[in-house]
Amino acid sequence: MTPVREELADLADEQREFGALVRSLDDTDFGRDSAADGWTVADQVSHLADTEEVARDTLAGGPRAFAAAVPAYPTAEDFTAAGCRRGDGLSPGDLTAWWDRAGTATRRLLAERAPGDRVAWGFGMTTEVFATARLMEHWAHGLDIRDALGLAVPETPRLRHIAALGHATLRYALARARVRSPAGRTLRLELTAGDGTGYAYGPEDATDVLRGPLLAWCRAATRRTRGAPAGRLTADGDLAELALRHARAYL
């Protein structure tokens, strides 16, 4: 498969898994707190439905494209909060159906894009990276639900996309944290999945190395470290220490 087709196939699988998760819940579960402070389970689904609509309009040139939707609010946090509130009053079934429609439309539009096409989301990104970002968002918000409800966290090969994104966005993450990257330092990730499969990102001659479980790094990169322990990450070097502390794979 081409890179975009591979990313889209994995995005579809991640969204199917998220759909199966929320459809397995009781209606009362939607009103329970998630693992994210101040967010209910319903808020998690509403946020994803809302941002999938923004993703759809970004790809289609619609009225709620990212460049128009986000600046309409004082801060990005206000935009996010408003998206959560759009689901208020919807039944769990209607909320899930809203998310499903929006996600399906986004995937259809992504499938029409060439690999080099740019998507005007945030600072701009390729179609492939945008598909990865949507996959990461669904995994992270699904994790918020699983952790809160004490559900198992499946470790799939799709985590490799999140791991790579966490590495690729490190410069952004440090800038967001207002932390200066040490001069002349490079980072390599050496990660191991539960089945023993190894994943490596970054140059072989990197000055710094972060080692440990794949799932633990994905939790760190999405700032979801409050759940069940996923194993210990060890940082060798100042940049590796900063990555462990400040990684952020989302805007």
C-alpha positions, 0 to 999 in steps of 0.5 A, a space after each residue: 500500500 502507499 503510505 497514505 493508504 496504509 495510514 488510512 487503513 490504520 485510521 479506519 481500524 482505530 476508529 472502528 475500535 473506538 466505535 466498538 468501545 463506546 457502543 459497549 458502554 451502558 448509557 450511564 457510563 457516558 455521564 461518568 468522569 473520564 481520566 481527563 480532568 473535567 471531562 466526562 465520557 460523553 465529552 470525549 465522544 463529543 470532542 472527537 465528533 466535533 473535531 472530525 467535523 472540523 477535519 471534514 470541512 478543512 478537507 472540503 473547504 467548508 465553513 468550519 475549516 480549522 483556519 476559521 473555526 479555531 480563531 473564532 474562540 479566544 483560545 484553543 482551549 475555548 474551542 475545545 470546550 465548545 466542541 464538548 458542549 455541542 454534545 450536551 443533551 444528545 443521547 449516547 446513541 445520537 452522540 455516537 452516530 454523530 461521531 460516526 458520520 463525521 469520521 466516515 466523511 473525513 476518511 472519504 475525503 482523505 482517500 481522495 488526497 495525494 500523499 504530498 497534498 497539504 492539509 491546513 490544520 495547525 501549522 499545516 501537514 501532509 495528508 499522511 501526517 494528518 491521518 496519523 494525527 486523527 488516529 492518535 486523537 482517537 487512541 488518546 481519547 479512547 485511553 481516557 475512557 478505558 483508564 477511567 472505567 478500568 478497561 484493558 488497553 489493547 496494544 496494536 501495531 497501530 501504536 507505531 504511528 503514535 510513537 513516530 508522531 511523538 518523536 517527530 513533534 518533539 521540537 514543537 512540544 519543547 517550544 510549546 513548553 517554552 523549553 530550549 532544546 540542548 544544542 547539538 543533541 539528537 534523539 533516538 527512541 528504542 521501543 519494545 512492544 509487548 510481543 517483543 517487536 522492536 521499534 526505533 525512531 531517530 538516527 542510529 548515532 543519536 547523542 541521546 536515547 530513550 528506551 522502554 515499552 512502546 505503550 509507555 512512550 505512547 502514553 507519554 507522547 499523548 500525556 496520558 500517564 495516569 493510567 495503569 503502569 505501562 513499564 518504565 522508560 529510561 532516558 540517556 541524555 538531556 534531550 531524552 530527559 526533556 522528551 520524557 517530560 514534555 513530549 506532546 503529539 497533539 496541538 
